[in-house]
Amino acid sequence: LRQPQRQPRSRHAGIGSMISGLSHQSGHACNDVVSRPAPPQPHVESVSMGMVKKENQENLQMHDTMQDVTLEDALADILDEHFVPDELLADMSFHEAKAMSSCADDGPVLPPLVRKTALEFMKTLAYQFRLPPSMWCQAVALLDLYCSRHRHANTISCLRATCSALVRMLIKFDRTRLKEISSALPETARIVAPFVSDIRDEILDAEEAGLLRTLDWKIVIPSIESWLSTYCARLNLLTQRLLVPSIAWVWMKAISNANILIWHSPASPKLPPRRQANGLLGLGLVSARLLPPDAIATKNLCPVLWEQVCLQMKGTMSQQESVSSCALPDSHASRILKWLCVSVRTDLKNLRQDCEDVALHLQGALAGDRGACIPA
């Protein structure tokens, strides 16, 4: 317990326009992560990455007096104020482990083609109802969890009604956008009608009730997106907002690769959303040249294979292209690596293993179809 007489240091400004903080709803046992507005996506492509790296290096040189990465009381206060404390990560981990415990680890429940068709249908509904990317990731996580628990003979035959009921249920939950959705409902209903015209309201009501029972009334569970947003918010605060442009770019790159993983296969107990987010964030920092490639590589991974994976993360497989070196001095890169471990609340050994597993999984996904994009 912290000493009550200790006074916190000066309050820092808000997280800013990059990532919104997460908070808890009171009196509800199922609140792992509360739905929040999706972080605005800055036009990073229009910013020269070279200028960003130079600015990052100059900022870090000005703050070379950063202390060790032990989470002191003052830092804990800052994370508390912005709703991303260690306790939030512990709570999310608890609910994720509880959800993953009911998932079989012997392969996907739905055949890959059936699952992809269901996601395409649900993506169409989510796009027409203008659901934010965070809610789209949430819908996919809930659908995979539902199918892993609802192993009945009619799971596939009722899948279209299940997806429709799931999207409708999330729209009801998104109270902050209820007025906007209601105003657009007539036009949206006309567009969506051909997809769900043969699904009666009583069928949707029954499917929605079945979803709630199967999910134990927990319709907000940790997803890759919620983990990544929480991590980036923490990293942004721990680095004193000195790397905002780069962290924003890393967040968007990680979300893009998370989309590939989501379409490729559902999360599993061996590679749950948190581990996927850990790996994607580490690989994203390498792509942003804030970390050297070997900083998050395990000793067991072939260097040539690791370089191929890093190139795929960068979005190119050109033979003339090579993995970019870190743009920061070794001392600063080492500090970024330590802050990364604090942000994701794990040690370097586990972080490297997460990065390797995600990299290999992502390489397999990239070898096939990238799938559709997350609706904006």
Secondary structure as UniProt FT lines:
FT   TURN            4..5
FT   TURN            26..27
FT   TURN            29..30
FT   HELIX           44..46
FT   HELIX           49..62
FT   TURN            63..65
FT   HELIX           73..81
FT   TURN            82..83
FT   HELIX           86..100
FT   TURN            101..102
FT   HELIX           112..128
FT   TURN            129..130
FT   HELIX           133..149
FT   TURN            153..158
FT   HELIX           159..173
FT   HELIX           175..177
FT   HELIX           178..196
FT   TURN            197..198
FT   HELIX           201..214
FT   TURN            215..217
FT   HELIX           224..238
FT   TURN            239..243
FT   HELIX           244..264
FT   HELIX           273..287
FT   TURN            288..289
FT   HELIX           293..295
FT   TURN            299..300
FT   HELIX           303..314
FT   TURN            319..320
FT   HELIX           330..344
FT   HELIX           348..367
//
